[in-house]
Amino acid sequence: MATEGLMPPRSSPPRPGDARAYHRIRLFTGIASSLLTLALLVALVALPAGRALGGASGPGVGGFLLYGAAVAFLRGVITLPLDWYASFRVEHAFGLSAQTLHAWAWERVKGLAVGAPLGAGALGLLYVCLHTYGDLWWLPAGAVLSVVSVLLARLGPVLILPLFFRFTPIAEGALKERILRLAERAGVRATGVFAFNLSRNTRKANAALTGIGRARRIILGDTLLESFPDDEIETVFAHELGHVHHRHLAQGIILGTATTFAALFAASRLYGPAAAWCGTGAPDAPGSLPVLGILLILFALFTVPLGNALSRHNERQADAFAVRATGRPGAFASALERLAAMNLADRAPNPAVEFLFYSHPAVGKRIAAALRES
């Protein structure tokens, strides 16, 4: 059993009942990882060893960063088995992964290399705001984080995504002409149409319109290009154009900014009293960081389902745009069918699970909506 996770993906397609089992496992492991993170933060506040770690980190921004690194390391250690199981073992067991264990580990190393400086910058900013602005710390912190999120949206496709995938311009031909013509009709300008080597990691298929402004790129997974006819690829891309047409990215930036400010403001009202009650010290003391983390997690319990509800609404709008823009409801429905099979989508999840955790409508609903346009 210990070697099964190293086996190559099976060649036969997953069984019809696999989708529900696959998503149930991924849901449970995701919830378990969040609960482990919350348990770690509580332990750091409540247990003597956790308090000692905060006291041993030292004062000032250096102590803040050192403590943050220690907490991130502990979280990585306790959640690593679940991460391996969910993103490697389960993906192979259901025939979805093409990664070796070495490649999986290397992806984590690259993710750490990108995430660590960003996390350190965020912690340093938080310390400066807490130490300098008192009860108003949430205002400059929210402002800087919002600006950084916009910069990442613009530069991520150019600077970060190439660290994980290889992008190559797709060949000149009918498909590229159709895609560019469709983008032009929608008033969208892009720097180019690229294929990316999604198959190095997975048998799933995907496409996206990434970036903003001059950094906008049309990207198509090689699994999509190899497995889908041109009519279906065009409708999948038209769905991505639908997000641009309805200004969902701008809407997401505005909503994300508002949510960031709301979360930080709500936390700021409770953070000082909660840290004092827990005995972890002043808000800018390293040992108080887990208290803030707990407050932000509790806030997310309310905001994430609402964000998912808005995302599902946006996906329905993008689906409708794809059908209207291409005039091919049948091709779009068949593309969704093919994507559901390749990505092992649960066509009819439990309504409560869909409401709480799904950023897209259930694929069965999307297919039915597309066919109603026929």
Buried (B, 14 or more C-beta within 10 A) or exposed (E): EEEEBEEEBEEEEBEEEBBBBBBBBBBEBEEBBBEBBBEBBBEBBEEEEBBEBBBEBEEEBEBBBBBBBBBBEBBEEBBEEBBBBBBBBBBBBBBBBBBEEEEBEEBBEEEEEBEEEEBBBBBBBBBBBBBEBEEEBBBBBBBBBBEBBEEEBBEBBBEBBEEBBEBEEBEEEEBBEBBBEBBEEBEBEBBEBBBBBBBBBBBBBBBBBBBBEEBBBBBBBBBBBEBBEBBBBBBBBBBBBBBBBBEBBEEBBEBBBEBBBBBBBBBBEBBBEBBBEBEBBEBBBBBBBBBBBBBBEBBBEEBBEEBBBBBBEBBBBBBBBBBEBBEBBBBBBBBBBBBBBBBBBBBEBBEEBBEBBBEBBBBBBBBEBBBEBE
